[in-house]
Amino acid sequence: MNAGSMKKRWELTSQQKLMIFILSMSLYGISNMITELIPELKIGPIELKVEYFIFIPLLFAILFNPLYAALGACVGEIIFGELLLGQFGGLGELEKFIEFSLAIFIAGMLVTNPSNRRQLAIAAYVAIGIDQLLGTIVDIGKVYFGIEEFEAVPGLPESILAIEGFAFLNAMVISGTLFALLPTLYLVPRLYGKVEPLLGMKPRDGRASTSIGDFVTPRLLIVGILLFAVAGAAEFMAESDINFIDWESDFIAGMGDGAIWISMGVAAVIFITTLLWALNKKSNKRKGEAA
């Protein structure tokens, strides 16, 4: 099979890209609402908190399309985790959007064989590692540039580097293992080759680069650095009270957990509707081919 036929075979249609975007957006939105309902547990300076179920957009990135899975998850967090809860952080949200989308996109592209557990393990830790590391760098920069005051944590050295470093390691060990590595290793091999035909797609073989060296290009590094610079600048401006679209609704915030359940319900309806549409479309296609 030549390169031209391979490219044609694995190319997604616009409808399929939109479907991946919406499914990732809605399912990750549901997971965000679940994390809002899970209480935090503190043991001395160690904070056990479910920050996000990062394996959900990672599954979509590995099995389907890294770009649309990453963008969908980020939009889902803004819609279901912010707007429908009566809040929006304005420029501050741009930092999270860029960092999280970069993390999911890069991790998804690193997997060239979804059956390879070594690649899956690397992708899981790369996803949460990039997101946490970029956020850590921005947080350290805010303190060093005097944009944010240093807040000491009891039980840890009074150093922003020590505190942020400990938080990074804590997230990598706990969230990285429990909510990235283990679900990814368990779900991807079981879903790969089975879920794609249900949605009218072929498995993602050959869509990514054949090696990390082919993927990590100077262009990608330059684009990544520029996007991170934009993310950092946006967060610095937001913390400096230079925020253009900051919004909060007292009415929705006053609903408490009710707003969370409403947001979760809307996300669930969108997810189920999109899934039924995809299954119906595949069924109609089969009937047309049989006729």
Secondary structure, DSSP 8 states (H G I E B T S, - for coil): --HHHHHHHH---HHHHHHHHHHHHHHHHHHHHHHHHS--EEETTEEE-----THHHHHHHHHT-HHHHHHHHHHHHHHHHTGGGTEE-THHHHHHHHHHHHHHHHHHHH-S-TT-HHHHHHHHHHHHHHHHHHHHHHHHHHHHTTSS-----TTS-S-HHHHHHHHHHHIIIIIHIIIIIHHHHHHHHHHTTTHHHHTT----TTSS-SSHHHHS-HHHHHHHHHHHHHHHHHHHHHHTT--SS-EE-HHHHTTTHHHHHHHHHHHHHHHHHHHHHHHHHHHHHHHHHH-
